[in-house]
Amino acid sequence: METCAVIKGGTRVFFRPIKPSDEALMRELFYSFSEETIYHRFFGVLRDMPPERLRYFVNVDYENSTAIVAVVEEQERERLIAVGRYARTTDSDRAEVAFVVQDRWQSKGIGTFLLNYLIEIAKKHGIGGFTAEVMSDNTRMLHVFEKSGYNIRSTVSGNIYQISFRFDNFKTEA
């Protein structure tokens, strides 16, 4: 379930399932985020990432929840630059999806690749669509969903878009 993509700028990025041994790399990724990126991903300002929360992020069951990390080789070591995940919602065939890309790697197609890769995995696990919550000023993330090719349904509550789409509801050209 590992794959590679060449992103804007020509960098090769590897995408693979997260594993418990990624805890230190996830900590490093979190502390590399700008306040704006943290705010958009976690809907508030977080100053630290406690070990128990990191353990939660790196331990998934790959049946009801999945997490994929984007990895590059920098200075002869592996570095996480993004993570995307979904978790199946109860009483539904949908899953909530979320992802975050390290600031200097944003706007290079990583979020789009992660979304499409997670859709591919979710379909194999019987998931019929995704939901997401996106802050209204997170234009990059909103753009990723808009250009996904799916008929997106969205409602706004305060400054948060509630987004949903089904995998069998792809846009058709008129």
Stockholm file with secondary structure:
# STOCKHOLM 1.0

chainA/1-174         METCAVIKGGTRVFFRPIKPSDEALMRELFYSFSEETIYHRFFGVLRDMPPERLRYFVNVDYENSTAIVAVVEEQERERLIAVGRYARTTDSDRAEVAFVVQDRWQSKGIGTFLLNYLIEIAKKHGIGGFTAEVMSDNTRMLHVFEKSGYNIRSTVSGNIYQISFRFDNFKTEA
#=GR chainA/1-174 SS CCEEEECTTSCEEEEEECCGGGHHHHHHHHHHSCHHHHHHHHSSCCSCCCHHHHHHHHCCCSSSEEEEEEEEEETTEEEEEEEEEEEECTTSSEEEEEEEECGGGTTSSHHHHHHHHHHHHHHHTTCCEEEEEEETTCHHHHHHHHTTSBCCEEEEETTEEEEEEETTCBCCCC
#=GC SS_cons         CCEEEECTTSCEEEEEECCGGGHHHHHHHHHHSCHHHHHHHHSSCCSCCCHHHHHHHHCCCSSSEEEEEEEEEETTEEEEEEEEEEEECTTSSEEEEEEEECGGGTTSSHHHHHHHHHHHHHHHTTCCEEEEEEETTCHHHHHHHHTTSBCCEEEEETTEEEEEEETTCBCCCC
//
